[in-house]
Amino acid sequence: MRTRKRRIEAVSTQLLPARRTFWAERCAWMAATLKEASDEGDHTWSEFALVARDLFGERPLETIPLATRIAAATVGAFEER
């Protein structure tokens, strides 16, 4: 694929769907870890919990900002190899 944008789209449509559960589990663990360690009133953990829910569910990957970042990071890592 010639453009970075096309490579990111390919990762988003071909690789990430099979890895949804993997990334959802990572987000769920991050939410649990942050919740346990957070100060009272700090709800940062809830953002990870919501992303985990979306990844476990049926929400299209292209509408989940973290999925887009994962795809871009995957392409970036591949380009640097």
Summary of the structure (lengths in Angstrom):
residues: 81
radius of gyration: 14.3
end to end distance: 16.1
largest distance: 48.5
contacts: 208
relative contact order: 0.18
helix: 81%
strand: 0%
